[in-house]
Amino acid sequence: ELKEYASGVDVDFVRKSVRSIGRVAVKLERACERAIMVLLELIETKVNYVVQEASIVVKDIFRKYPLRYEQVLSALCDSLEVLDEPEAKASMIWILGEYAERIDNVDLLLDSFLENFHEESMMVQMQLLTGVVKLFLKKPQSTQDMVSKVLKYATEESNNHDIRDRGYIYWRLLSTNPEATKHVVLGDKPSIRDDSQTLERGLLDKLISDLALMSSVYHKPPDEFVTRITTAAPVADNDVQDDDEYDEEDRQARRREVQQELERSGTEERANGLGSRAPAPAAGGGGGLDLLDLGGDGGDDLVSSGPALPQKMPLLMSTSPGQNGKTGFGVMATLARHNGTPQLMMTFSNSSPMPLSGFAIQVNKNPFGFGPSAALQVPDVMPGSTADTSLMMQPGQLLSNTAPTNPLFLQVAIKNSLDIFYFNVPFELPVALSEAPAFGRDQFSEIWQRVGEGRQHSIDINASGSLAVDSVRSRLALDNVQYVAQRQSPDGNLTYMYTSATTTNNCAILAEVWVSQQNSTVKIVTRTETPVLVPLFEAALTKRLTTR
């Protein structure tokens, strides 16, 4: 799992993932071999920040398990040129000094760091001083000049007191008793251990069982930080009773009524030879309970045409730096359904002085698994010009197996000849609603009853003028919210429309839409077994019904 995380596009998240792999290796010896294999694969990617973090954690693994897993040495030495951060450099220098006798060209590798001794940070200078002394003690014949150079840098040319002091100590040790120096510098070192986040076993078991709750974030049981739970619960129950004004008999009667109307509609359709997914419109908007009645008065025309081409948003400014600090590349983009399929539509702009070429795209794992169905095809972008491109996004390819966020967004990385650039593409829930047909009445009723009234959520919205039932139905169909059935209230003032929608990862969302014949108020009652989708679904329907 951590290996997959380390292949993402979020740099900070990737760094933490690589560090976590190292912590697993240090804490669990039985997992160390597997961790080393994973780190080797990550190092071979040659990705700058991945190699840097891998160098740091490999150093800790070598300290924990000396003289083991030396197969990683050659891969690290081959990736030396990508190291540019002080901690990564210091870790690599420690490894070179510690395993100097096992690396053929170790003197050349350390000498490459020594060339810029005074420009390096104190952390790197300290490790470089010790690393060269270790190398001299192991290979004295060929490194005499190198140790003299680094000691001169440290004692005569450095302005840092700690560097100078360590340099004088090494110089005095080497000049008086080289054998004693070996015992000091090359002596056995205590094994390291990771005691961070050590928890008492009973508390750990409790936190694991509460993994999705705040107690696992605070590392405390709930009774240590939740203080109003005993008084809040009764108030919530009373509020529900006051708002609903239903007793249990009312709820049961209403459920039976909905069930009977759904079943009656299906029976009437079969008797008339009509398909359940293609109901024929009936004339007028009478006050009966005909679930197939699509008539009704209203001041809104049918939505006959499809939605306009989605507008792109500026998501990456040309002044925003890439992974290596380069600027000059801008992106406007949107993720929307177009011609029935999710598409990532982008406009690239080039404000750098050179043409941009070699475009490639990577999309991070996401709850709906959206991934490009083909390679990114973009012509060279000349300075001062733009280029448009569109990619069909296939759901189910890059599933993260995590709950959707609110708002929804897609993490994207674009690589070109200038740099690698990262940005997020926001999108709305209808992009992730499939073209699947409406649920049958039996399937709808089963899920509706299983979720129950206790887990439903409702909102009232003011539509853009008075809406006819068939207009509401047509508008919702544009977002792949499919019509199931409808019924009239006894007084004929309300139409209850039942709809279903299915996400690309097969989450069902059911709704009862109340359409008033007297005003523009629309009530939406939503039930789903995936509650995190409710606010996203309500936002999508609100936007669709309030936009002319």
C-alpha positions as CSV (number, residue, x, y, z in Angstrom):
1,E,0.0,0.0,0.0
2,L,2.8,2.4,0.9
3,K,4.5,1.6,-2.4
4,E,1.4,2.7,-4.3
5,Y,1.2,5.9,-2.3
6,A,4.8,6.6,-3.1
7,S,3.9,6.5,-6.8
8,G,1.4,9.4,-6.5
9,V,1.7,13.0,-7.6
10,D,1.4,14.7,-4.3
11,V,5.1,15.4,-3.4
12,D,4.6,15.7,0.4
13,F,2.4,12.6,0.5
14,V,5.0,10.7,-1.5
15,R,7.8,11.8,0.9
16,K,5.8,10.7,3.9
17,S,5.1,7.3,2.3
18,V,8.7,6.6,1.6
19,R,9.6,7.6,5.2
20,S,6.9,5.2,6.4
21,I,8.4,2.4,4.5
22,G,11.7,3.0,6.3
23,R,9.9,3.1,9.7
24,V,8.3,-0.2,8.9
25,A,11.7,-1.7,8.1
26,V,13.2,-0.4,11.3
27,K,10.3,-1.5,13.5
28,L,9.6,-4.9,12.0
29,E,12.6,-7.0,11.0
30,R,10.4,-9.6,9.3
31,A,9.2,-6.9,6.9
32,C,12.7,-5.4,6.2
33,E,13.5,-7.6,3.2
34,R,10.2,-6.6,1.5
35,A,10.8,-2.9,2.4
36,I,14.3,-3.0,0.8
37,M,12.8,-4.5,-2.4
38,V,10.2,-1.7,-2.5
39,L,12.9,1.0,-1.9
40,L,15.0,-0.4,-4.7
41,E,12.1,-0.2,-7.1
42,L,11.5,3.4,-6.0
43,I,15.1,4.4,-6.3
44,E,15.2,3.0,-9.9
45,T,12.5,5.5,-10.9
46,K,15.1,8.2,-10.6
47,V,12.4,10.6,-9.4
48,N,14.3,13.4,-7.5
49,Y,12.3,13.6,-4.3
50,V,11.7,9.8,-4.1
51,V,15.5,9.1,-4.3
52,Q,16.2,11.7,-1.7
53,E,13.8,10.3,0.8
54,A,15.0,6.7,0.0
55,S,18.6,7.7,0.8
56,I,17.5,9.0,4.2
57,V,15.6,5.8,5.2
58,V,18.2,3.4,3.8
59,K,20.8,5.1,6.1
60,D,18.5,4.3,9.1
61,I,18.0,0.7,7.9
62,F,21.8,0.3,7.6
63,R,22.2,1.6,11.2
64,K,19.6,-0.8,12.4
65,Y,20.9,-3.8,10.4
66,P,24.6,-3.3,9.8
67,L,26.3,-5.3,7.0
68,R,22.9,-6.4,5.6
69,Y,20.9,-5.5,2.4
70,E,24.1,-4.2,0.7
71,Q,22.4,-4.8,-2.7
72,V,20.9,-1.3,-2.4
73,L,24.4,0.3,-2.5
74,S,24.9,0.3,-6.2
75,A,21.4,1.7,-6.9
76,L,22.1,4.6,-4.5
77,C,25.5,5.3,-6.0
78,D,24.0,5.4,-9.5
79,S,21.5,8.0,-8.4
80,L,24.0,10.3,-6.7
81,E,23.5,13.2,-9.2
82,V,19.8,13.8,-8.2
83,L,20.6,14.5,-4.5
84,D,20.3,18.2,-3.8
85,E,18.9,18.4,-0.3
86,P,21.1,18.6,2.8
87,E,19.6,15.6,4.7
88,A,19.7,13.4,1.7
89,K,23.3,14.4,0.9
90,A,24.4,13.8,4.5
91,S,22.7,10.4,4.6
92,M,24.4,9.3,1.4
93,I,27.8,10.5,2.6
94,W,27.4,8.5,5.8
95,I,26.6,5.4,3.7
96,L,29.7,6.0,1.5
97,G,31.9,6.3,4.6
98,E,30.4,3.4,6.4
99,Y,30.7,1.0,3.4
100,A,33.8,2.5,1.8
101,E,35.6,-0.9,1.6
102,R,32.6,-2.3,-0.4
103,I,32.3,0.5,-3.0
104,D,35.0,0.5,-5.7
105,N,34.9,4.2,-6.7
106,V,34.0,5.6,-3.3
107,D,36.9,8.0,-3.3
108,L,35.6,9.6,-6.5
109,L,32.1,9.8,-5.2
110,L,33.2,11.5,-1.9
111,D,35.5,13.8,-3.8
112,S,32.5,15.0,-5.9
113,F,31.0,16.3,-2.6
114,L,34.3,17.7,-1.4
115,E,34.5,20.1,-4.4
116,N,31.8,22.3,-2.9
117,F,32.6,21.8,0.8
118,H,32.2,25.5,1.7
119,E,28.8,25.8,-0.1
120,E,27.3,22.9,1.7
121,S,25.2,23.1,4.9
122,M,26.7,22.3,8.3
123,M,25.0,18.9,8.3
124,V,26.7,17.9,5.1
125,Q,30.1,19.3,6.1
126,M,30.0,17.3,9.3
127,Q,29.2,14.1,7.5
128,L,31.8,14.8,4.8
129,L,34.5,15.4,7.3
130,T,33.7,12.1,9.2
131,G,33.2,10.2,5.9
132,V,36.5,11.1,4.5
133,V,38.3,10.2,7.7
134,K,36.5,6.8,7.7
135,L,37.7,6.3,4.1
136,F,41.3,7.2,5.0
137,L,41.3,4.7,7.8
138,K,40.0,1.9,5.5
139,K,42.1,2.9,2.4
140,P,45.1,5.0,3.6
141,Q,47.3,4.4,0.6
142,S,45.0,6.2,-2.0
143,T,43.3,8.8,0.1
144,Q,46.1,10.7,1.8
145,D,45.6,13.9,-0.2
146,M,41.8,13.8,0.3
147,V,42.0,13.6,4.1
148,S,44.6,16.4,4.2
149,K,42.3,18.5,2.0
150,V,39.2,18.1,4.2
151,L,41.1,18.6,7.4
152,K,42.5,21.9,6.0
153,Y,39.0,23.0,4.9
154,A,37.7,22.2,8.4
155,T,40.4,23.7,10.6
156,E,41.8,26.6,8.5
157,E,39.0,27.8,6.2
158,S,35.8,27.1,8.1
159,N,34.1,29.7,10.2
160,N,31.9,27.2,12.0
161,H,33.2,26.4,15.5
162,D,31.7,22.8,15.5
163,I,33.3,22.0,12.2
164,R,36.7,23.4,13.3
165,D,36.6,21.5,16.7
166,R,35.8,18.2,15.0
167,G,38.5,18.8,12.4
168,Y,41.1,19.4,15.2
169,I,40.0,16.3,17.1
170,Y,40.4,14.1,14.0
171,W,43.8,15.7,13.1
172,R,45.2,15.1,16.6
173,L,43.9,11.5,16.7
174,L,45.4,10.7,13.3
175,S,48.7,12.3,14.0
176,T,49.3,10.7,17.4
177,N,47.6,7.3,17.3
178,P,46.0,6.0,14.1
179,E,45.0,2.7,15.8
180,A,43.1,4.5,18.5
181,T,41.4,6.6,15.8
182,K,40.0,3.4,14.3
183,H,38.5,2.4,17.6
184,V,36.9,5.8,17.9
185,V,35.7,6.4,14.4
186,L,35.1,2.9,13.2
187,G,34.0,1.3,16.4
188,D,30.7,-0.6,16.8
189,K,27.7,1.7,17.1
190,P,24.5,1.0,19.1
191,S,21.6,-0.2,17.0
192,I,18.8,2.4,16.6
193,R,15.1,1.8,17.4
194,D,12.0,3.7,16.6
195,D,10.1,4.4,19.8
196,S,7.8,7.1,18.3
197,Q,4.1,6.7,18.7
198,T,4.5,3.8,21.1
199,L,1.1,3.1,22.6
200,E,-0.1,0.8,25.4
201,R,-1.5,-2.3,23.9
202,G,-5.1,-1.9,25.3
203,L,-5.3,1.7,24.1
204,L,-3.9,0.6,20.7
205,D,-6.6,-2.0,20.3
206,K,-9.3,0.5,21.2
207,L,-8.0,3.1,18.7
208,I,-7.9,0.5,15.9
209,S,-11.5,-0.3,16.5
210,D,-12.2,3.5,16.4
211,L,-10.1,4.1,13.3
212,A,-12.6,6.2,11.5
213,L,-13.3,8.4,14.6
214,M,-11.5,11.4,16.1
215,S,-10.2,9.3,19.0
216,S,-7.7,7.7,16.5
217,V,-6.5,11.2,15.5
218,Y,-6.0,12.4,19.1
219,H,-4.6,9.0,20.3
220,K,-7.1,9.2,23.2
221,P,-10.2,7.2,24.1
222,P,-13.4,9.2,23.5
223,D,-14.2,9.7,27.2
224,E,-11.1,11.8,27.6
225,F,-12.2,14.6,25.2
226,V,-15.9,14.2,24.6
227,T,-17.7,16.0,27.4
228,R,-21.2,16.7,26.2
229,I,-22.3,13.4,24.7
230,T,-24.8,12.6,27.5
231,T,-26.7,15.9,27.1
232,A,-26.5,16.2,23.3
233,A,-28.2,13.0,22.5
234,P,-31.7,13.7,24.0
235,V,-31.7,17.2,22.4
236,A,-31.1,15.6,19.0
237,D,-33.9,13.1,19.5
238,N,-36.3,15.8,20.5
239,D,-35.4,17.9,17.5
240,V,-36.1,15.0,15.2
241,Q,-39.5,14.4,16.8
242,D,-40.4,18.1,16.6
243,D,-39.3,18.5,13.0
244,D,-40.9,15.4,11.7
245,E,-44.1,15.4,13.8
246,Y,-44.6,11.7,12.9
247,D,-45.2,8.9,15.3
248,E,-44.2,5.4,14.4
249,E,-47.6,4.6,13.0
250,D,-47.4,7.5,10.6
251,R,-44.0,6.4,9.4
252,Q,-45.2,2.8,8.8
253,A,-48.3,4.1,6.9
254,R,-46.3,6.3,4.7
255,R,-43.9,3.5,3.8
256,R,-46.8,1.2,3.0
257,E,-48.3,3.9,0.8
258,V,-45.1,4.4,-1.2
259,Q,-44.7,0.7,-1.6
260,Q,-48.3,0.2,-2.8
261,E,-48.0,3.1,-5.3
262,L,-44.8,1.8,-6.7
263,E,-46.3,-1.7,-7.1
264,R,-49.6,-0.4,-8.5
265,S,-47.6,1.6,-11.1
266,G,-45.7,-1.5,-12.2
267,T,-48.9,-3.5,-12.5
268,E,-50.6,-0.8,-14.6
269,E,-47.6,-0.6,-16.9
270,R,-47.5,-4.3,-17.5
271,A,-51.2,-4.3,-18.2
272,N,-50.8,-1.5,-20.8
273,G,-47.8,-3.1,-22.3
274,L,-45.4,-0.3,-21.3
275,G,-41.8,-0.7,-20.4
276,S,-40.7,0.3,-16.9
277,R,-38.0,2.6,-18.3
278,A,-39.9,4.3,-21.0
279,P,-43.2,5.6,-19.6
280,A,-45.6,7.4,-22.0
281,P,-46.8,10.8,-21.0
282,A,-50.4,11.1,-20.0
283,A,-52.5,14.2,-20.7
284,G,-53.2,16.7,-18.0
285,G,-52.1,16.8,-14.4
286,G,-55.1,15.4,-12.6
287,G,-55.2,14.7,-8.9
288,G,-55.1,10.9,-9.2
289,L,-52.2,8.7,-8.1
290,D,-51.1,7.6,-11.6
291,L,-47.4,7.1,-11.2
292,L,-47.0,7.5,-15.0
293,D,-48.7,10.8,-15.2
294,L,-46.2,13.2,-16.8
295,G,-48.6,16.0,-17.4
296,G,-49.0,19.1,-15.2
297,D,-49.2,22.8,-15.4
298,G,-46.1,24.9,-15.2
299,G,-44.4,27.9,-16.6
300,D,-41.2,26.2,-17.6
301,D,-40.5,24.7,-21.0
302,L,-38.9,21.4,-21.5
303,V,-35.1,21.2,-21.5
304,S,-34.7,20.0,-25.0
305,S,-31.1,20.6,-25.7
306,G,-28.0,19.2,-24.0
307,P,-25.8,21.2,-21.7
308,A,-23.4,23.7,-23.1
309,L,-19.7,22.9,-23.4
310,P,-18.3,23.2,-19.9
311,Q,-16.2,26.3,-19.2
312,K,-12.5,25.7,-18.3
313,M,-11.1,27.3,-15.1
314,P,-7.6,28.6,-14.6
315,L,-6.0,25.9,-12.4
316,L,-2.3,26.6,-12.8
317,M,-0.9,30.1,-13.3
318,S,2.1,30.6,-15.5
319,T,3.9,32.1,-12.4
320,S,3.5,28.9,-10.4
321,P,6.7,26.9,-10.2
322,G,7.1,23.3,-11.2
323,Q,8.8,20.5,-9.3
324,N,12.2,21.9,-10.2
325,G,11.3,25.6,-9.8
326,K,10.7,26.4,-13.4
327,T,7.8,28.8,-14.4
328,G,6.1,29.7,-17.6
329,F,3.5,27.0,-18.0
330,G,-0.2,27.6,-17.4
331,V,-3.3,25.3,-17.4
332,M,-7.0,26.0,-17.8
333,A,-9.0,22.8,-17.4
334,T,-12.3,21.2,-16.5
335,L,-13.5,17.7,-15.9
336,A,-17.1,17.2,-17.1
337,R,-19.3,14.8,-19.0
338,H,-19.4,15.6,-22.7
339,N,-21.1,13.5,-25.3
340,G,-21.9,11.0,-22.6
341,T,-18.4,10.4,-21.3
342,P,-16.2,12.0,-18.7
343,Q,-13.6,14.2,-20.4
344,L,-10.6,16.2,-19.1
345,M,-10.5,19.3,-21.3
346,M,-7.4,21.4,-21.0
347,T,-5.8,24.5,-22.5
348,F,-2.0,24.8,-22.1
349,S,-0.3,28.2,-22.3
350,N,3.4,28.9,-22.8
351,S,4.8,32.1,-21.4
352,S,8.4,30.8,-21.3
353,P,11.0,31.8,-23.9
354,M,11.2,28.3,-25.4
355,P,8.8,25.9,-27.1
356,L,7.2,23.2,-24.9
357,S,7.1,19.6,-26.1
358,G,7.2,16.0,-24.7
359,F,3.9,16.3,-22.9
360,A,2.8,13.4,-20.6
361,I,0.1,13.2,-17.9
362,Q,-0.3,11.3,-14.7
363,V,-3.4,11.1,-12.6
364,N,-3.4,10.2,-8.9
365,K,-5.7,7.5,-7.6
366,N,-9.1,8.7,-6.7
367,P,-12.5,7.4,-5.3
368,F,-14.0,6.9,-8.7
369,G,-10.9,5.5,-10.4
370,F,-10.8,8.1,-13.2
371,G,-7.7,7.6,-15.4
372,P,-6.8,8.6,-18.9
373,S,-7.9,6.1,-21.5
374,A,-5.1,7.1,-23.9
375,A,-1.8,8.9,-23.9
376,L,-1.8,12.7,-23.9
377,Q,-1.5,14.1,-27.4
378,V,-0.4,17.7,-27.6
379,P,1.5,19.5,-30.4
380,D,4.5,21.6,-29.5
381,V,3.4,24.9,-27.8
382,M,5.4,27.9,-29.1
383,P,6.3,30.8,-26.8
384,G,3.3,33.1,-26.3
385,S,0.8,30.6,-27.7
386,T,-1.8,28.0,-26.4
387,A,-2.9,24.5,-27.3
388,D,-6.2,22.7,-26.5
389,T,-6.5,19.0,-25.8
390,S,-9.1,16.7,-24.5
391,L,-8.7,13.3,-22.8
392,M,-11.4,10.7,-22.2
393,M,-11.3,9.6,-18.6
394,Q,-12.1,6.0,-17.9
395,P,-13.6,5.3,-14.5
396,G,-12.5,2.3,-12.4
397,Q,-8.8,2.4,-13.5
398,L,-7.1,4.2,-10.6
399,L,-9.3,3.4,-7.6
400,S,-8.0,4.8,-4.3
401,N,-10.6,2.8,-2.2
402,T,-11.2,6.0,-0.2
403,A,-14.4,8.0,0.4
404,P,-15.1,10.9,-1.9
405,T,-14.1,14.3,-0.7
406,N,-16.3,17.4,-0.6
407,P,-15.5,19.2,-2.9
408,L,-14.5,16.5,-5.4
409,F,-11.2,17.0,-7.2
410,L,-8.7,15.1,-9.3
411,Q,-4.9,15.4,-8.7
412,V,-3.0,15.8,-12.0
413,A,0.6,16.0,-13.0
414,I,1.7,17.3,-16.4
415,K,5.3,16.7,-17.6
416,N,6.8,18.6,-20.5
417,S,10.2,19.8,-21.6
418,L,10.2,22.7,-19.1
419,D,9.3,20.9,-15.8
420,I,6.7,18.7,-14.0
421,F,3.7,20.7,-12.8
422,Y,1.0,19.6,-10.3
423,F,-2.6,20.9,-10.0
424,N,-6.0,19.9,-8.8
425,V,-9.1,19.7,-11.1
426,P,-12.4,20.2,-9.3
427,F,-15.5,18.5,-10.6
428,E,-19.1,17.9,-9.7
429,L,-20.8,14.6,-8.8
430,P,-22.7,14.2,-12.2
431,V,-19.3,13.5,-13.8
432,A,-19.2,10.4,-11.7
433,L,-22.8,9.3,-12.3
434,S,-23.0,6.5,-14.9
435,E,-25.4,6.2,-17.9
436,A,-27.0,3.2,-16.2
437,P,-30.8,3.0,-16.7
438,A,-33.2,3.7,-13.8
439,F,-33.8,1.2,-11.1
440,G,-36.8,-1.1,-11.4
441,R,-39.5,-0.4,-8.8
442,D,-38.7,-3.5,-6.8
443,Q,-35.0,-2.6,-6.6
444,F,-35.8,1.0,-5.7
445,S,-38.3,0.0,-3.0
446,E,-35.8,-2.5,-1.5
447,I,-33.0,0.1,-1.1
448,W,-35.4,2.9,-0.1
449,Q,-36.7,0.7,2.8
450,R,-33.3,-0.6,3.7
451,V,-31.8,2.9,4.2
452,G,-34.9,4.0,6.1
453,E,-36.2,7.3,7.2
454,G,-33.7,7.7,10.0
455,R,-30.8,8.0,7.5
456,Q,-32.6,10.2,4.9
457,H,-31.8,13.8,4.3
458,S,-34.0,16.5,2.8
459,I,-33.5,20.1,1.6
460,D,-35.8,22.7,0.1
461,I,-34.7,24.8,-2.9
462,N,-36.3,27.7,-4.8
463,A,-36.2,26.7,-8.5
464,S,-35.8,29.2,-11.3
465,G,-39.5,29.9,-11.6
466,S,-42.4,27.5,-11.5
467,L,-41.3,24.1,-12.8
468,A,-43.5,21.5,-14.5
469,V,-43.0,17.9,-13.6
470,D,-41.8,16.9,-17.0
471,S,-39.3,19.8,-17.0
472,V,-37.8,18.7,-13.7
473,R,-37.6,15.1,-15.0
474,S,-35.8,16.3,-18.2
475,R,-33.4,18.6,-16.3
476,L,-32.4,15.8,-13.9
477,A,-31.8,13.4,-16.8
478,L,-29.1,15.7,-18.1
479,D,-27.1,14.8,-14.9
480,N,-27.9,11.0,-15.3
481,V,-30.5,11.2,-12.5
482,Q,-33.0,8.7,-13.9
483,Y,-36.8,8.8,-13.5
484,V,-38.4,5.8,-11.7
485,A,-42.0,6.7,-11.0
486,Q,-44.2,9.5,-9.7
487,R,-47.5,10.0,-7.8
488,Q,-49.8,12.9,-6.9
489,S,-50.8,14.1,-3.5
490,P,-54.5,13.7,-2.7
491,D,-55.2,17.5,-3.1
492,G,-53.3,17.5,-6.4
493,N,-51.0,20.3,-5.3
494,L,-47.8,18.2,-5.1
495,T,-46.2,15.6,-7.4
496,Y,-43.8,13.1,-5.8
497,M,-41.2,12.0,-8.3
498,Y,-38.9,9.1,-7.5
499,T,-35.4,9.0,-9.1
500,S,-32.3,6.9,-9.0
501,A,-28.6,7.5,-9.9
502,T,-25.6,5.2,-9.8
503,T,-22.0,6.3,-9.5
504,T,-19.3,4.8,-11.6
505,N,-18.2,2.7,-8.6
506,N,-21.8,1.4,-8.1
507,C,-23.0,3.5,-5.3
508,A,-26.8,4.0,-5.5
509,I,-28.5,7.3,-4.7
510,L,-32.3,7.5,-4.5
511,A,-34.4,10.6,-4.2
512,E,-38.0,11.7,-3.8
513,V,-38.5,15.0,-5.5
514,W,-41.5,17.1,-4.4
515,V,-42.7,19.4,-7.1
516,S,-45.3,22.0,-6.2
517,Q,-48.0,23.1,-8.6
518,Q,-48.5,26.4,-6.8
519,N,-44.9,27.8,-6.3
520,S,-41.3,27.3,-7.3
521,T,-40.3,25.4,-4.2
522,V,-38.8,21.9,-4.7
523,K,-38.1,19.5,-1.9
524,I,-35.5,16.8,-2.4
525,V,-35.5,13.8,0.0
526,T,-32.3,11.7,-0.5
527,R,-31.5,8.2,0.7
528,T,-28.3,6.3,0.0
529,E,-26.1,3.8,1.8
530,T,-23.1,6.1,1.1
531,P,-23.9,9.2,3.2
532,V,-20.8,11.1,2.0
533,L,-22.5,11.5,-1.4
534,V,-25.6,13.3,-0.1
535,P,-24.3,16.9,0.0
536,L,-22.6,16.4,-3.4
537,F,-25.9,15.0,-4.9
538,E,-27.9,17.8,-3.3
539,A,-25.5,20.5,-4.7
540,A,-25.8,19.0,-8.2
541,L,-29.6,18.9,-8.2
542,T,-29.8,22.4,-6.7
543,K,-27.5,23.8,-9.4
544,R,-29.5,22.0,-12.2
545,L,-32.9,23.2,-10.9
546,T,-32.0,26.8,-10.1
547,T,-30.2,27.5,-13.4
548,R,-32.1,28.5,-16.5
